[in-house]
Amino acid sequence: MHIITRKKLREFCIKHPDAEEPLEAWHRLTKKAKWKSLVETRQDFPHADSVCECTVFNISGNKYRLMTAIHYNRQRVFIIHVLTHQEYDREKWKDDCGC
């Protein structure tokens, strides 16, 4: 999968250094993946959820949420947001996911 863009991951890690290793692990695994569906995504990340037009990944034991848009046909993952669980609960991200 081609990940667009890693910049959001790096920016989040500056504020939340404990997220760096889990996000790096997600990045390494996702970059090697060739998913064709959410079912295949869940083989690598069992707790990945489809929320409107986004796929949400739990990071660092559900402490953080990684919001993505996955285009399986083009093998691209767009990083929409990286949020703390508290920021996620405010639901300001919903417009960006077509909810």
N, C-alpha and C positions, 0 to 999 in steps of 0.2 A: 504494500500500500504506500502511496505517496502521501506524506503528511504535510499539510499546509496550515499553518506555519508554526515552526517550533518556537518562534519568538514569544508567543503568549505563555508557553511553558516556562521559559527562562525568566520572564518578568514576574510570574507568579512565585517562582522559587526564591526570588530576591526577598519578597515579603514573607514567605513561608518556607524557610530552608529545610524543614523536615519533610517537605513534599518532593524534594529534589530526587531522591533515589526511587520512590514509587513512580514518579512521572517519567523518569529515565527508563525504568523497567517497562512501563507501558509503551513508551516510544520505541524501544528496541524490538519488542514483540510485535507491535503493530506494523512497523516498517518491514518486517519479514513476512507478514501475513498476506494471504491472497484470498481474503474472505469474499464470498459471493452472496451472503445473506446474514441476517441477524443470528440465525441458528448457528452458522459457522463462527461468527464473532463470539458467541457465548461458549463455544468450545474452548476458547482461550481466556475469556472473561465471563464466567458464569453469571455475574450479577449485572451485566450490561442490560440496560433497559431502553426500549423505544418510547420516547416521550414526544408526541406530535411528530415533527419532522427531524428530531434530533435523536442521537444515541447517547445515553448518559452512562459514564463509567464511574464506579466508586473507586476512589483513590485513597490509599493509606487507611484502610479499614473503615471506609465510609466517612472519614473526616473531611474529605474534599470531593468535589464533583467535577468531572471533566465532561463538558458539553461538546458534542461533535456532530457534524453532518457527514454521513458516510455515503459516498457515491460508488456503490459496488460495481456498477457497469464500467466506470472509468478508473477504478482502483485508487480512489482518492478519499482522504479523510481531512475534513476541514475542522480546525479547532475553533469553536465558537466562543467558549468561556471556560475558564478554570475558576471554580468558586469554592469558598468554604461552605460547609453544610448550612451554616446560618444564612449566608448570602443566597444559597439555593432556595431555602425555605421562604424567602421574601418574594420569590416568583417573578422578579423583574426580567428574567431571561426568557419568559414565555413568548414574547413577541418575536424574538430572534429564532425561535423554533416553530413558528407558525401556529401557535396554540390560540 
